[in-house]
Amino acid sequence: MDTNEIVERAKKAANVSKNKQFADLLGISENNFSNMKISGTIVNHLLKWAIQEKINLSWLFYGSERPNQDQLIEDIKNLNDWMLEMTDNDKDREAWFRVELKEKFPEFKDWLDKRNKTE
């Protein structure tokens, strides 16, 4: 079990990239976070956080399966429902969503472009 890999997966699940951001989520200082990461004692904090956030422990500690799969599916369904309500019979708003989505999530735009090239 590699503590660095576990921390990186935890940050990914929390949707943060910096140690300071994740330390803040755990309620500890960045310096304390770094020391605990080096010593390996951060694992207890990660376990408590993961249980509270309903993170898949197998994924977090061993890298198998996807994090929060059920929650991710629920979030996607909710996002879809919300977007349908927001754009109901409003072509201008539909166009706005398409543009904004690609601007705010360039990875999504790149993925769409790649997918469209293969079709």
Residue pairs with C-beta under 8 A, 6 or more apart in sequence:
1 43
1 61
1 62
3 37
3 40
3 42
3 43
4 37
5 63
6 43
6 46
6 60
6 61
7 19
7 22
7 37
7 42
7 46
9 59
9 60
9 63
9 67
10 22
10 46
10 49
10 50
10 55
10 60
11 17
11 18
11 19
11 21
11 22
12 67
13 50
13 53
13 55
13 60
13 67
13 68
14 21
14 22
14 25
14 53
16 22
16 25
19 30
19 33
19 34
19 37
20 30
20 33
22 33
23 29
23 30
23 32
23 33
25 49
26 33
26 45
26 46
26 49
28 36
28 45
33 42
36 42
36 45
46 60
47 57
49 55
50 57
50 60
51 57
53 68
54 68
54 71
55 67
55 68
56 65
56 66
56 67
56 68
56 69
58 64
58 65
59 65
59 66
59 67
60 67
66 72
83 97
86 93
86 97
87 93
87 94
87 97
101 108
102 108
102 109
102 112
103 109
